[in-house]
Amino acid sequence: VINLSVFLSQRHPDVREQPVIDYDCVVLLEPMLCLGVMTGVLINQISPQWLLLLLLVLSLGLALYRTGTKGLKQIKAERAAAARAAAAPAPPAPPAPPAGEAEQAAATPSPLSGRRRRQRSCFDSLISEDFLELTNKKAWQVILTVS
């Protein structure tokens, strides 16, 4: 109910005249959703436990297979990209400063010398700026939905 009340007042980001909720799609999909729920409840009540367990194992096995296949393809693509990056020539090194400037630069403290550098996480490559921006914008909706 809270999620619906949040989305009722919002407009589509590209077409400002349209609401965020596509009511034509809701009218089309909601009866089928109700029919599927009722059918599933009836099948659950009349089916033996072993059949339900078998169907659960089959559906989870299929999901595991598809996810594993996609993950292996992604790992192969990432390793190939890393191999291509390693084979590429390195960019030229910046020129070294003259002897007098190097000692002066070493004597002056850096403004960042007192700060700790942020540790890189294994998730840095997975989390994009777009994802962070979206989660920061929509966090209050998630909080309202959960609570």
N, C-alpha and C positions, 0 to 999 in steps of 0.2 A: 504494500500500500504506500509506504514512504517512497520507494523507488518510483512508483507510478506518479506520485504527486511531484517529485522532482522533475521528471521528464515531461510532464504535461505543459509546463510553462516554457520549456526550451524550444528554440527554433533550429532548423537545419543549418549547419555552418555554411553551406554553399548557396542554398536557395532559401533566403530569409522568409519567404511567404509560406513555406511548408513547415509543419512541426517535425520534431525529431522522430516521433513514433509514426510509422507508416501504417495507418489504420486499415488500408486495403489489404495489406499483408496480414494484419492481425485477424481480420474477418475471414481471410482465406485459410489461415493455419490453425486457428483456435478450435474449430469443430473437429479437425483431424487429430489434434492433440488430445482432446477429450475422448474421442473414440479409441485412440491408442491406449490411453490410460485405463479406460474401462475394459478393453480387451485384455490388457496385460494383467489386470487384477483378476479377471475371470480365469484366465489360463493358469495363473499362480495358484488359485484355489483348487482347481481340478487336477493339476499335474502332480505326479509323485515327486518326492524330494530328489531322487537320483536324477530325474530328467532336468530339473531346475539346476542342479549342480553341474550336470554335463553341459547345458547351454551356457552357464556362467563361465566354465573353464574354456569352452570353445571361443566365446566372445573375447575373453581376456587374452587367450592365446593368439587370436588374430590381431588384437590391438598391440600386443607385445611384438609380434612378427613385423608388423608395419612400422612401428616405432623403431625397432632395432635396425631394420633395413634402411630407413631414412637416416638414422644416426650413423651407420657405417658409411653411407654415401657422403655424408657431411664430413666425417673424419678423413675419408680419402681425398675429398676436394680440398680440405684445409691443409693436409700434408703435401699435396701437389702444389698448392699455392706457396707454402713455406719453402719447398724445394726450388721453385722458380725464383722466389725472392733471394734465396741463398746463392743461387747461380748467377744472379744479376751482379754486374760490377758495382763496387762500393762507390759512393759519391766521394769526390775529392775532399781531402782534409782542409780545414781553414788554415790560412797562413799563420805562422807563429809570430807573436809580437816581437819587436826589437828587445834586446837584452835589458835595457833600462826600464821599459814599461812592464816587463814581466815581474821584476822585483817589487815595483811600486804596487802593482795589482795584488801581489801576494801579501803585502803589508797592510793594505786596506781591507777591513772586514766587510764581508758581503751583508746586505740588509737581510738576506734570507738565512744567514748562518745560524741564528738562534732558533729558527723554526725547524721542526721535524718534517721530513718529507713523508708524504702519504705512502703507505705500503700499497703496492699493487695487489689487487685481488685476482683470484682465478676467474671471477665473474665479470671483470671489467670488459672483456671482449664480448660478453653476452648482453650486457646492459647498454642499450643505446641511449643517446640523449633524448630521442623521441619518446622512448618508454618512460624515462624519468619525468619528462615534462607531462606526459599523460597521467601518470600515477599521482603526480603532485597536484594536477588540476582536479582529478576525480576522487581524491582520497576522502574528502568529506562525504561523498555519495556512498562510498564503500563503508565508512564508519556508520552512517545512518542506516544502511541496509543491514549491517551485522547486529547493531544494537537494538 
